[in-house]
């Protein structure tokens, strides 16, 4: 019964997440991604707890380690993409021109 409830919550969260993301205007994409990257950091904490669970099963350790690796790739890649997108909005500075005759 508990597994059915967890699957129902997972499915509901998936549909809700899809509907929310589909309606986000492009101007809000960068702040939304930045916020979701911060939330993905919580996934790393949960994955570390799962990897360190001592229940005598090697499957738990392998899946937890894979979860830590994938969550770190997601967070680091997300921050790189967000930084690159924010860089597109920065004004480009030009170097001042040298005056003739000055050293």
VEXVEXMI-962619 format. One record per atom (N, C-alpha, C): residue number from 1; atom name; x, y, z. Coordinates in steps of 0.001 Angstrom, whole numbers, plus 500000, padded with zeros to 6 digits. Example, Ala and Ser with C-alpha at 12.3 -4.5 7.8 and 13.67 -1.06 7.14 Angstrom:
<pts>
PT  rotor  tigu      c1      c2      c3
PT      1     N  513190  494310  507800
PT      1    CA  512300  495500  507800
PT      1     C  513200  496700  507800
PT      2     N  512850  497750  507080
PT      2    CA  513670  498940  507140
PT      2     C  512900  500030  507870
</pts>
This chain:
<pts>
PT  rotor  tigu      c1      c2      c3
PT      1     N  500826  498798  500000
PT      1    CA  500000  500000  500000
PT      1     C  500868  501263  500000
PT      2     N  501948  501208  500787
PT      2    CA  502832  502378  500862
PT      2     C  503504  502647  499520
PT      3     N  503849  501584  498807
PT      3    CA  504487  501740  497494
PT      3     C  503534  502402  496500
PT      4     N  502269  502045  496567
PT      4    CA  501278  502658  495666
PT      4     C  501135  504142  495975
PT      5     N  501116  504496  497254
PT      5    CA  501022  505901  497647
PT      5     C  502244  506692  497180
PT      6     N  503427  506110  497343
PT      6    CA  504645  506790  496891
PT      6     C  504651  506951  495371
PT      7     N  504202  505931  494641
PT      7    CA  504129  506036  493189
PT      7     C  503120  507096  492761
PT      8     N  502002  507193  493471
PT      8    CA  500993  508216  493177
PT      8     C  501565  509614  493386
PT      9     N  502277  509823  494476
PT      9    CA  502892  511133  494756
PT      9     C  503934  511466  493694
PT     10     N  504731  510480  493306
PT     10    CA  505744  510688  492268
PT     10     C  505094  511088  490946
PT     11     N  504035  510384  490560
PT     11    CA  503335  510689  489314
PT     11     C  502697  512073  489361
PT     12     N  502060  512391  490462
PT     12    CA  501434  513703  490622
PT     12     C  502474  514824  490558
PT     13     N  503612  514621  491198
PT     13    CA  504685  515620  491159
PT     13     C  505225  515789  489740
PT     14     N  505315  514696  488996
PT     14    CA  505787  514778  487616
PT     14     C  504853  515594  486741
PT     15     N  503545  515325  486837
PT     15    CA  502580  516092  486048
PT     15     C  502555  517560  486469
PT     16     N  502596  517818  487755
PT     16    CA  502588  519193  488250
PT     16     C  503837  519940  487790
PT     17     N  504992  519302  487888
PT     17    CA  506229  519927  487443
PT     17     C  506215  520243  485963
PT     18     N  505704  519322  485165
PT     18    CA  505621  519560  483724
PT     18     C  504717  520745  483412
PT     19     N  503577  520812  484048
PT     19    CA  502639  521917  483809
PT     19     C  503233  523251  484237
PT     20     N  503948  523272  485347
PT     20    CA  504550  524530  485814
PT     20     C  505658  524999  484882
PT     21     N  506527  524102  484478
PT     21    CA  507653  524467  483624
PT     21     C  507172  524880  482236
PT     22     N  506133  524238  481729
PT     22    CA  505637  524548  480389
PT     22     C  505068  525963  480300
PT     23     N  504644  526526  481414
PT     23    CA  504011  527841  481401
PT     23     C  504960  528977  481804
PT     24     N  506234  528686  481967
PT     24    CA  507202  529706  482371
PT     24     C  507645  530505  481151
PT     25     N  507512  531848  481201
PT     25    CA  508008  532652  480073
PT     25     C  509534  532609  479995
PT     26     N  510053  532858  478808
PT     26    CA  511498  532742  478599
PT     26     C  512298  533744  479429
PT     27     N  511706  534888  479801
PT     27    CA  512424  535884  480611
PT     27     C  512706  535366  482027
PT     28     N  511919  534427  482479
PT     28    CA  512102  533909  483831
PT     28     C  512908  532623  483861
PT     29     N  513382  532180  482706
PT     29    CA  514075  530896  482658
PT     29     C  515346  530902  483507
PT     30     N  516171  531933  483380
PT     30    CA  517430  531976  484124
PT     30     C  517218  532009  485634
PT     31     N  516353  532882  486173
PT     31    CA  516142  532825  487628
PT     31     C  515537  531509  488091
PT     32     N  514686  530921  487280
PT     32    CA  514088  529644  487643
PT     32     C  515151  528554  487688
PT     33     N  516044  528541  486704
PT     33    CA  517108  527537  486688
PT     33     C  518051  527717  487861
PT     34     N  518332  528951  488207
PT     34    CA  519200  529202  489352
PT     34     C  518569  528671  490634
PT     35     N  517286  528905  490781
PT     35    CA  516590  528393  491964
PT     35     C  516508  526882  491979
PT     36     N  516274  526285  490817
PT     36    CA  516185  524826  490779
PT     36     C  517545  524178  491013
PT     37     N  518621  524854  490636
PT     37    CA  519947  524325  490932
PT     37     C  520207  524320  492430
PT     38     N  519738  525339  493118
PT     38    CA  519896  525369  494569
PT     38     C  519078  524250  495219
PT     39     N  517887  524015  494700
PT     39    CA  517056  522940  495235
PT     39     C  517678  521580  494923
PT     40     N  518344  521457  493774
PT     40    CA  518992  520195  493424
PT     40     C  520120  519860  494387
PT     41     N  520643  520870  495061
PT     41    CA  521650  520611  496090
PT     41     C  521092  519763  497215
PT     42     N  519805  519875  497477
PT     42    CA  519163  519056  498499
PT     42     C  519175  517594  498069
PT     43     N  519082  517363  496765
PT     43    CA  519145  515999  496244
PT     43     C  520477  515354  496591
PT     44     N  521537  516144  496559
PT     44    CA  522858  515615  496888
PT     44     C  522893  515147  498340
PT     45     N  522280  515917  499223
PT     45    CA  522253  515522  500642
PT     45     C  521522  514193  500806
PT     46     N  520368  514056  500151
PT     46    CA  519630  512799  500228
PT     46     C  520399  511638  499627
PT     47     N  521114  511899  498528
PT     47    CA  521898  510846  497891
PT     47     C  523067  510413  498766
PT     48     N  523664  511358  499460
PT     48    CA  524756  511011  500380
PT     48     C  524228  510148  501526
PT     49     N  523057  510493  502029
PT     49    CA  522453  509689  503093
PT     49     C  522156  508280  502583
PT     50     N  521636  508185  501347
PT     50    CA  521337  506871  500776
PT     50     C  522611  506069  500545
PT     51     N  523671  506730  500084
PT     51    CA  524925  506026  499827
PT     51     C  525566  505542  501123
PT     52     N  525349  506283  502197
PT     52    CA  525959  505912  503470
PT     52     C  525105  505012  504337
PT     53     N  523917  504638  503846
PT     53    CA  523041  503767  504641
PT     53     C  523707  502414  504836
PT     54     N  523729  501971  506060
PT     54    CA  524391  500703  506377
PT     54     C  523337  499642  506654
PT     55     N  522766  499122  505571
PT     55    CA  521755  498080  505731
PT     55     C  522272  496722  505274
PT     56     N  523565  496637  504993
PT     56    CA  524170  495371  504603
PT     56     C  523990  495030  503133
PT     57     N  523428  495949  502342
PT     57    CA  523199  495675  500931
PT     57     C  524140  496526  500082
PT     58     N  524802  495893  499129
PT     58    CA  525698  496641  498251
PT     58     C  524903  497428  497212
PT     59     N  523655  497022  496955
PT     59    CA  522825  497725  495981
PT     59     C  522548  499154  496450
PT     60     N  522290  499315  497742
PT     60    CA  522042  500640  498299
PT     60     C  523247  501547  498103
PT     61     N  524419  501021  498349
PT     61    CA  525642  501808  498197
PT     61     C  525879  502186  496739
PT     62     N  525673  501248  495831
PT     62    CA  525896  501525  494404
PT     62     C  524890  502552  493894
PT     63     N  523612  502363  494206
PT     63    CA  522599  503318  493750
PT     63     C  522785  504688  494400
PT     64     N  523163  504720  495671
PT     64    CA  523419  505999  496336
PT     64     C  524600  506731  495730
PT     65     N  525650  505994  495419
PT     65    CA  526818  506611  494793
PT     65     C  526474  507131  493400
PT     66     N  525697  506367  492650
PT     66    CA  525260  506834  491328
PT     66     C  524391  508087  491464
PT     67     N  523550  508118  492487
PT     67    CA  522695  509290  492703
PT     67     C  523535  510520  493054
PT     68     N  524566  510350  493876
PT     68    CA  525452  511474  494212
PT     68     C  526139  511986  492953
PT     69     N  526653  511073  492136
PT     69    CA  527356  511467  490911
PT     69     C  526429  512214  489953
PT     70     N  525258  511676  489705
PT     70    CA  524329  512318  488773
PT     70     C  523813  513655  489306
PT     71     N  523572  513744  490604
PT     71    CA  523111  515005  491183
PT     71     C  524201  516072  491088
PT     72     N  525452  515688  491306
PT     72    CA  526548  516656  491190
PT     72     C  526705  517139  489753
PT     73     N  526584  516231  488791
PT     73    CA  526651  516636  487384
PT     73     C  525530  517620  487066
PT     74     N  524344  517351  487581
PT     74    CA  523194  518226  487344
PT     74     C  523421  519612  487937
PT     75     N  523888  519668  489169
PT     75    CA  524073  520960  489839
PT     75     C  525197  521763  489185
PT     76     N  526338  521142  488977
PT     76    CA  527483  521861  488402
PT     76     C  527177  522312  486973
PT     77     N  526602  521430  486172
PT     77    CA  526234  521808  484812
PT     77     C  525203  522919  484780
PT     78     N  524251  522871  485693
PT     78    CA  523234  523920  485767
PT     78     C  523824  525271  486110
PT     79     N  524786  525278  487034
PT     79    CA  525415  526556  487386
PT     79     C  526254  527098  486231
PT     80     N  526919  526221  485485
PT     80    CA  527678  526692  484318
PT     80     C  526754  527298  483267
PT     81     N  525631  526641  483015
PT     81    CA  524683  527157  482022
PT     81     C  524094  528483  482489
PT     82     N  523721  528568  483767
PT     82    CA  523158  529807  484300
PT     82     C  524177  530945  484222
PT     83     N  525426  530652  484560
PT     83    CA  526472  531685  484494
PT     83     C  526671  532149  483052
PT     84     N  526642  531229  482131
PT     84    CA  526815  531600  480722
PT     84     C  525644  532451  480231
PT     85     N  524433  532087  480662
PT     85    CA  523268  532870  480249
PT     85     C  523305  534267  480844
PT     86     N  523717  534374  482097
PT     86    CA  523818  535696  482712
PT     86     C  524915  536529  482064
PT     87     N  525965  535871  481570
PT     87    CA  527042  536575  480878
PT     87     C  526582  537238  479594
PT     88     N  525530  536740  479004
PT     88    CA  525012  537345  477771
PT     88     C  524391  538711  478043
PT     89     N  523995  538975  479275
PT     89    CA  523350  540241  479598
PT     89     C  524325  541298  480106
PT     90     N  525594  540949  480307
PT     90    CA  526580  541918  480779
PT     90     C  527016  542809  479633
PT     91     N  527255  544064  479967
PT     91    CA  527746  544997  478953
PT     91     C  529211  544701  478680
PT     92     N  529555  544754  477414
PT     92    CA  530941  544522  477034
PT     92     C  531699  545833  477142
PT     93     N  532848  545784  477808
PT     93    CA  533670  546986  477965
PT     93     C  534745  546962  476890
PT     94     N  535049  548128  476386
PT     94    CA  536119  548240  475402
PT     94     C  537323  548882  476071
PT     95     N  538481  548465  475636
PT     95    CA  539724  549010  476192
PT     95     C  539884  550446  475704
PT     96     N  540334  551354  476596
PT     96    CA  540535  552735  476158
PT     96     C  541644  552814  475113
PT     97     N  541436  553670  474135
PT     97    CA  542421  553847  473057
PT     97     C  543632  554595  473554
PT     98     N  544827  554183  473105
PT     98    CA  546059  554861  473504
PT     98     C  546204  556150  472718
PT     99     N  546669  557164  473393
PT     99    CA  546938  558426  472717
PT     99     C  548295  558356  472053
PT    100     N  548407  559037  470911
PT    100    CA  549691  559028  470199
PT    100     C  550680  559880  470967
PT    101     N  551917  559443  471007
PT    101    CA  552993  560211  471652
PT    101     C  553115  559913  473135
PT    102     N  552210  559186  473709
PT    102    CA  552346  558851  475132
PT    102     C  552969  557486  475269
PT    103     N  553719  557284  476345
PT    103    CA  554391  556001  476518
PT    103     C  553865  555249  477683
</pts>
